[in-house]
Amino acid sequence: MPSSAMIPTCISSSKDMQVDIEKNQSHVRCQWVLNPPEPPNPWRMVTDLAEKSILRWRKNFSTLRHESWARVMFSTLQRIFPILVWGRSYTATKFRKDLLAGLTIASLCIPQSIGYATLANLDPQYGLYTSVVPPLIYAVMGTAQEIAIGPVAVVSLLLSSMVQKLRDPVFDPIAYTKLILLATLFAGIFQTAFGLFRLGFLVDFLSHAAIVGFVGGAAIVIGLQQLKGLLGVSHFTTKTDIISVIKAVWQAIHNPWNPRNFILGCSFLVFILSTRFLGKKKKKLFWLASISPLISVVVSTLLVFVTHADKNGVKIVKHVKGGLNPSSIHMLDFNNPYVGEVAKIGLIVAVVALTESVAVGRSFASIKGYQLNGNKEMVSIGITNIIGSFTSCYVATGSFSRTAVNYAAGCETLVSNIVMGMTVLISLQFMTKLLYYTPTAILASVILSALPGLIDINEALRIWKLDKFDFLACLSAFFGVLFASVEIGLLVAVAVSFSKIIVISIRPGTETLGKLPGTDLFGDVNQYPMAVKIPGLLIIRLKSALLCFANATFVKERIMKWVSEEEESMDDKGNAISQIQFVILDMSNLVNIDTSGIAALEELHKSLSSHRKQLAIANPRWQVIHKLKVSNFVNKINGRVFLTVEEAVRSKIQC
């Protein structure tokens, strides 16, 4: 009997000892949370960043100090011109692949460049100029190995739609061209500044969803604009909204027009699209889709020349100025009254061009398995456009269609851009006279053939499935471009994206947690229906990274609503399921808090205390617990701060 009576006593004392050990360990861990090192203040963070930068420069300088001046100079040039790095390992095998890729994209680039120049309301040679100097400059400064630089449809439309509001390209083409070149210079300056001052985040203001909608809307507007060339209409609206364009097309159809232009353009459009479809079906025939636009230009030009179709109403390009890129420094007029407006245009175009170029570069860099430096990319694109504005080029950027062809053709390095630029240069020097009889309907068909790749319906559907708010931004950009203008479509897209950020900030989510069976983890009871709520406890996780003036009141009211809803919950017999005694806030997601957030927590504590309920917090971040201690909030809740939700729950159960 005595021995048997001793057994429960021993077990009881063992359990008490285990509880004491756990309490001590929990107390130690609570001290970890309550007594961390003091977090760095903003001034300290700035000074630390400056010190690290100075130390890095000192280290670089100390290593270079023992080198010769020639070595130092060469090392500096390598940073500015990456071609000096990868060019040292360049081989004849790589050149053969780059040569083939360069000639392939040149065959696509020549007709596209002429078409995009007309889309920008410029003379055809400006498109060819933009396919010479920018690719050569980017080849020595760029970091994306597969990207093909030149004029693109969206940027061409964006420039023409905004600049023509300042100068009419028909009645004053010289003044219009000057403004285009000036906008190109400003775009290059902004792009370079973004890279030098690490302001690449500005490009991210255009979300992926907004870009999909914007590009899709712009593609439809571009397609409708090409009806001018397909119908052979001389007078067409300069507006870009779909209603104005449809009115212009309706008027053109009801006026005398020559069907030969339409038949010629549609015939070669079907040919180009057919070769593209064939190239997708059989990968080895990708080159056929690449050269089909050039074949269309050559064959249609010969056809018009032989049949004298230009005398029977077929519209032709006529004179295309040849020769090397002329200097355009004298055309950059800073004394005109539109400098401020042109600078704004340059900023908008800079952001759009960078967004497309960086997106294209990163997508193909990920395929090849190397990292693209976004800031260096911005600098290289910016300097490319600055020099381009001095040599009669308008805004150039990375083209997705030509880059895809460049990659499919097996390019190894940026030498393919050099080959493309030199090929276009030779064409400018010796072959521009052959373009005299090129039908304008063919240029329209070349542009139209490139548009299906810009309208990504599958991606829009994917956005709809993933995020309805993102889909709203996509639709806003799409309809803004279609029914208003290109720039308004951009502004609406950015506004909707910002609205999403504001809504998420001022109305952050909260979720009730329950314990997952067989684990020490706590999860959202809605996400995990098997999660078990702890009787007498309400565990709430804040889903916002910042508790501030914009959302503090909402969060406080939301928590009180949770408390009242829990207490009003009834079982099948009509009895209250539980009486809440403790409210535990999981702050693992909360990165920072301001004075309004602290005031809201204090009001929450008072409200709970008045209803005989206690407040505890779990897993607060560094800055959060520091501010709660300084504000004396920790003392107000009697130090109920825990490292994990599990420890907070265990502490309350033991109480």
QUIZIKA-V974467 format. One record per residue. SS is DSSP state (H for helix, E for strand, C for the rest). PSI is psi in whole degrees, 0 to 359 (none if undefined). OMEGA is omega in radians with two decimals (999 if undefined). Layout:
# QUIZIKA-V974467
((SS PSI OMEGA) (SS PSI OMEGA))
This chain:
# QUIZIKA-V974467
((C 312 -3.12) (H 320 -3.09) (H 321 3.12) (H 329 3.11) (H 338 -3.11) (H 333 -3.01) (H 310 3.12) (H 324 3.13) (H 318 3.14) (H 318 3.13) (H 318 3.13) (H 316 3.13) (H 327 3.10) (H 319 3.12) (H 319 3.12) (H 320 3.13) (H 319 3.12) (H 319 3.11) (H 318 3.13) (H 318 3.13) (H 315 -3.14) (H 321 3.11) (H 317 3.14) (H 316 3.14) (H 319 3.11) (H 321 3.12) (H 320 3.13) (H 316 -3.12) (H 327 3.05) (H 325 3.10) (H 329 3.04) (H 317 -3.10) (H 319 -3.02) (H 338 -3.04) (C 56 3.07) (C 169 3.00) (C 154 -3.13) (C 129 -3.12) (C 153 3.14) (C 137 3.06) (C 168 -3.09) (H 320 3.13) (H 319 3.14) (H 322 3.12) (H 320 3.12) (H 315 -3.13) (H 321 3.10) (H 319 3.11) (H 319 3.11) (H 318 3.14) (H 317 3.12) (H 319 3.13) (H 318 3.13) (H 317 3.12) (H 321 3.13) (H 317 3.11) (H 323 3.09) (H 318 3.13) (H 315 3.11) (H 320 -3.13) (H 320 -3.13) (H 324 3.11) (H 326 -3.14) (H 340 -3.08) (H 330 -3.13) (C 0 3.11) (C 162 3.09) (C 160 3.14) (H 326 3.12) (H 319 3.12) (H 319 3.12) (H 315 -3.14) (H 318 -3.14) (H 321 3.11) (H 320 3.10) (H 317 3.13) (H 326 3.12) (H 325 3.11) (H 324 -3.12) (H 321 -3.08) (C 92 -3.12) (C 341 3.13) (H 334 3.11) (H 343 3.11) (H 300 -3.09) (H 341 3.13) (H 337 -3.12) (H 336 -3.14) (H 17 -3.11) (C 139 -3.07) (C 168 3.13) (H 327 3.12) (H 316 3.10) (H 323 -3.12) (H 321 3.12) (H 318 3.12) (H 319 3.13) (H 325 3.13) (H 314 3.12) (H 316 -3.14) (H 319 -3.13) (H 317 3.11) (H 325 -3.14) (H 312 -3.12) (H 336 3.06) (H 321 3.13) (H 330 3.06) (H 325 -3.02) (H 321 -3.03) (H 305 3.12) (H 324 3.12) (H 318 -3.11) (H 318 3.11) (H 317 3.13) (H 318 -3.12) (H 329 3.07) (H 318 3.09) (H 326 3.07) (H 326 3.10) (C 6 -3.12) (C 35 3.08) (C 164 3.04) (C 150 -3.04) (H 326 -3.06) (H 336 -3.13) (H 329 3.04) (H 320 3.10) (H 320 3.07) (H 319 -3.09) (C 347 3.09) (C 9 3.12) (C 293 -3.04) (H 309 -3.12) (H 316 3.09) (H 324 -3.14) (H 318 3.12) (H 315 -3.11) (H 327 -3.11) (H 328 -3.12) (H 345 -3.09) (H 340 -3.04) (C 164 -3.13) (C 342 3.12) (C 119 -2.99) (C 334 -3.02) (C 347 -2.98) (C 142 3.10) (C 122 -3.04) (E 143 3.09) (E 190 3.11) (C 149 3.10) (C 161 -3.02) (H 312 -3.03) (H 316 3.13) (H 321 3.12) (H 315 3.11) (H 317 -3.12) (H 315 3.13) (H 310 -3.07) (H 321 -3.08) (H 329 -3.11) (H 319 -3.07) (H 327 -3.11) (C 347 3.03) (C 341 3.13) (C 318 3.12) (C 139 3.13) (C 122 -3.11) (C 343 -3.13) (C 313 -3.06) (C 337 3.14) (C 67 -3.04) (H 328 -3.11) (H 313 3.12) (H 322 3.11) (H 315 3.14) (H 321 3.11) (H 319 3.14) (H 324 3.09) (H 314 -3.14) (H 322 3.12) (H 320 3.08) (H 324 3.08) (H 318 3.11) (H 313 3.13) (H 319 3.12) (H 317 3.11) (H 320 3.12) (H 315 3.13) (H 317 -3.13) (H 318 3.11) (H 319 3.13) (H 320 3.10) (H 318 -3.12) (H 316 -3.10) (H 321 -3.10) (C 14 3.07) (C 50 -3.13) (C 30 -3.11) (H 338 3.13) (H 338 3.11) (H 327 3.12) (H 330 -3.10) (H 352 3.07) (H 336 3.01) (C 101 -3.10) (C 165 3.14) (H 317 -3.14) (H 319 3.13) (H 321 -3.14) (H 318 3.13) (H 314 3.13) (H 317 -3.13) (H 312 -3.11) (H 321 3.10) (H 315 3.10) (H 318 3.12) (H 323 3.13) (H 319 3.12) (H 318 3.11) (H 317 3.11) (H 317 3.14) (H 317 3.12) (H 325 3.11) (H 331 -3.11) (C 350 3.07) (H 336 3.06) (H 315 3.14) (H 321 -3.12) (H 323 -3.13) (H 349 -3.12) (C 36 -3.10) (C 135 -3.13) (C 319 -3.09) (C 124 -3.08) (C 155 -3.11) (C 147 3.07) (C 354 3.13) (C 155 -3.07) (C 352 -3.13) (C 151 -2.98) (H 327 -3.12) (H 315 3.13) (H 320 -3.12) (H 318 3.13) (H 320 3.07) (H 316 -3.14) (H 320 3.11) (H 318 3.13) (H 317 3.12) (H 321 -3.12) (H 321 -3.13) (H 324 -3.10) (C 359 3.01) (C 162 3.14) (C 128 3.09) (C 156 -3.04) (C 116 -3.11) (H 346 -3.13) (H 321 3.11) (H 315 -3.10) (H 316 -3.13) (H 316 -3.13) (H 313 -3.11) (H 316 -3.11) (H 326 3.14) (H 312 -3.12) (H 335 3.04) (H 317 3.08) (H 320 3.12) (H 314 -3.12) (H 315 -3.13) (H 326 3.12) (H 317 3.12) (H 326 3.10) (H 319 3.10) (H 319 3.13) (H 321 3.13) (H 327 3.10) (H 326 -3.14) (H 318 -3.14) (C 105 -3.03) (H 330 -3.11) (H 343 -3.12) (H 23 3.14) (H 329 -3.09) (H 332 -3.13) (H 319 3.09) (H 329 -3.10) (H 322 -3.07) (H 354 -3.11) (H 322 3.07) (H 321 3.13) (H 320 3.09) (H 319 3.14) (H 318 3.13) (H 314 -3.10) (H 310 -3.08) (H 315 -3.12) (H 323 3.11) (H 314 3.10) (H 320 -3.13) (H 315 3.13) (H 319 -3.12) (H 317 -3.08) (H 319 -3.05) (H 356 -3.08) (C 39 -3.09) (H 338 3.14) (H 335 3.11) (H 351 3.13) (H 23 3.01) (C 356 3.12) (C 123 -3.13) (C 135 -3.14) (E 163 -3.10) (C 321 -3.06) (C 226 -2.95) (C 128 3.00) (C 118 -3.09) (C 128 -3.13) (C 188 3.11) (C 177 -3.13) (C 160 3.10) (C 119 3.10) (C 155 3.08) (C 140 3.14) (C 17 -3.13) (H 322 -3.12) (H 345 -3.13) (H 354 3.12) (C 94 -3.03) (C 110 3.13) (C 0 -3.12) (C 0 -3.14) (C 157 -3.04) (C 355 -3.06) (C 16 -3.07) (H 315 3.14) (H 316 3.13) (H 320 3.14) (H 324 3.10) (H 319 3.09) (H 318 3.10) (H 317 3.12) (H 320 3.13) (H 314 -3.13) (H 314 -3.13) (H 323 3.13) (H 315 -3.12) (H 315 -3.12) (H 315 -3.13) (H 317 3.12) (H 320 3.14) (H 314 -3.14) (H 315 -3.07) (H 313 -3.12) (H 321 3.12) (H 316 3.12) (H 313 -3.12) (H 316 -3.11) (H 322 -3.12) (H 318 -3.13) (H 333 3.05) (H 322 3.12) (H 327 3.10) (H 318 -3.13) (H 346 3.05) (C 32 3.04) (C 162 -3.07) (C 133 3.12) (C 127 3.10) (C 108 -3.06) (H 320 -3.11) (H 318 3.08) (H 324 3.13) (H 319 3.12) (H 318 3.13) (H 316 -3.10) (H 318 3.09) (H 319 -3.13) (H 312 3.14) (H 325 3.07) (H 315 -3.13) (H 328 3.07) (H 311 3.12) (H 325 3.11) (H 321 3.13) (H 338 3.10) (H 347 -3.04) (C 38 3.02) (C 32 3.09) (C 147 2.98) (C 184 -2.92) (C 126 3.09) (C 151 3.09) (E 183 3.14) (E 129 -3.13) (C 126 -3.12) (H 317 -3.08) (H 314 -3.13) (H 327 3.10) (H 320 3.10) (H 319 3.10) (H 318 3.12) (H 316 3.13) (H 315 -3.13) (H 330 3.13) (C 355 3.04) (C 29 -3.13) (C 147 3.13) (C 322 -3.08) (C 185 3.12) (C 1 3.06) (H 333 3.09) (H 327 3.05) (H 322 3.11) (H 316 3.12) (H 316 3.13) (H 312 -3.13) (H 318 -3.14) (H 325 3.11) (H 316 3.09) (H 323 3.11) (H 317 3.10) (H 320 3.11) (H 319 3.09) (H 323 -3.04) (H 323 -2.95) (H 345 -2.94) (C 4 -3.08) (H 331 3.13) (H 333 -3.14) (H 344 -3.11) (H 0 -3.07) (C 317 -3.06) (C 12 3.13) (C 125 -3.13) (E 140 3.09) (H 335 3.11) (H 329 3.12) (H 320 3.10) (H 322 3.09) (H 319 -3.14) (H 326 3.09) (H 316 3.12) (H 316 -3.14) (H 325 -3.12) (H 338 -3.13) (H 349 -3.02) (H 326 -3.13) (H 327 3.12) (H 344 3.14) (H 340 -3.14) (C 101 -3.04) (C 85 -3.11) (H 320 -3.13) (H 321 3.13) (H 323 3.09) (H 319 3.09) (H 323 3.10) (H 320 3.10) (H 320 3.11) (H 318 -3.13) (H 325 -3.04) (H 315 -3.00) (C 112 -3.09) (H 326 3.14) (H 320 3.06) (H 323 3.12) (H 325 3.07) (H 319 3.08) (H 320 3.11) (H 312 3.13) (H 322 -3.14) (H 315 3.11) (H 318 -3.10) (H 307 -3.11) (H 332 3.07) (H 318 3.10) (H 319 -3.06) (H 314 -2.96) (H 351 3.10) (C 270 3.11) (C 172 -3.10) (H 314 -3.09) (H 325 3.10) (H 322 3.06) (H 319 3.09) (H 313 -3.10) (H 319 3.13) (H 319 3.14) (H 315 3.12) (H 319 -3.13) (H 317 3.13) (H 320 3.12) (H 317 3.10) (H 323 3.11) (H 322 3.10) (H 315 3.13) (H 317 -3.11) (H 316 -3.13) (H 316 3.13) (H 325 -3.11) (H 318 -3.04) (H 345 3.10) (C 66 -3.11) (C 155 -3.13) (C 153 2.97) (E 150 -3.12) (E 143 3.10) (E 133 -3.06) (E 148 3.01) (E 161 -3.10) (E 131 3.11) (C 128 -3.07) (C 135 3.09) (C 6 -3.14) (C 173 3.01) (C 15 -3.06) (C 152 3.10) (E 133 -3.11) (E 167 3.12) (E 127 -3.08) (C 337 3.09) (C 322 3.11) (C 323 -3.14) (C 91 -3.11) (C 337 -3.13) (C 352 3.14) (C 138 -3.06) (E 125 3.06) (C 142 3.13) (C 123 -3.14) (C 134 3.10) (C 353 -3.12) (E 141 2.99) (E 114 -3.10) (E 121 -3.08) (E 132 3.09) (E 130 3.05) (E 130 -3.07) (C 6 3.14) (C 148 3.08) (C 344 -3.09) (E 127 3.02) (E 107 -2.96) (C 187 -3.10) (C 331 -3.06) (C 333 -3.02) (C 358 -3.03) (H 313 -3.13) (H 318 3.12) (H 315 -3.13) (H 316 -3.13) (H 313 -3.13) (H 324 3.12) (H 318 3.13) (H 316 3.12) (H 326 3.10) (H 320 3.09) (H 316 -3.11) (H 312 -3.12) (H 322 3.13) (H 321 3.13) (H 319 -3.10) (H 337 3.12) (H 353 -3.14) (C 134 -3.11) (E 151 3.04) (C 189 -3.09) (C 334 -3.11) (C 0 3.13) (C 10 3.11) (C 150 3.10) (E 133 -3.11) (C 315 -3.13) (C 154 3.04) (C 115 -3.08) (C 127 3.09) (C 327 -3.11) (E 140 3.00) (E 121 -3.14) (E 124 3.11) (E 117 3.04) (E 110 -3.07) (C 24 -3.09) (C 333 3.13) (C 344 -3.02) (C 116 -3.08) (C 324 -3.09) (E 164 -3.11) (E 144 3.10) (C 185 -3.05) (H 326 3.09) (H 321 3.10) (H 318 3.11) (H 317 3.11) (H 321 3.12) (H 320 3.10) (H 322 3.11) (H 318 3.10) (H 322 3.09) (H 316 3.13) (H 317 3.13) (H 317 -3.14) (H 317 3.13) (H 319 -3.14) (H 322 3.13) (H 339 3.09) (C 19 3.11) (C 43 3.07) (C 150 -3.10) (E 149 -3.13) (E 136 3.06) (E 155 3.11) (E 148 -3.11) (E 140 3.05) (C 53 3.06) (C 146 3.12) (C 172 -2.99) (H 302 -3.10) (H 325 -3.09) (H 309 -3.10) (H 327 3.11) (H 314 -3.12) (H 325 3.10) (H 326 3.08) (H 315 -3.12) (H 324 -3.13) (C 359 3.12) (C 16 3.13) (H 325 -3.13) (H 318 3.12) (H 326 -3.12) (H 329 3.11) (C 18 3.06) (C 36 3.04) (C 22 -3.12) (C 73 3.14) (E 130 -3.03) (E 156 -3.11) (C 322 -3.13) (C 164 3.07) (H 321 3.13) (H 316 3.14) (H 323 3.10) (H 318 3.12) (H 314 -3.13) (H 321 -3.14) (H 319 -3.10) (H 325 3.12) (H 318 3.13) (H 328 3.09) (C none 999))
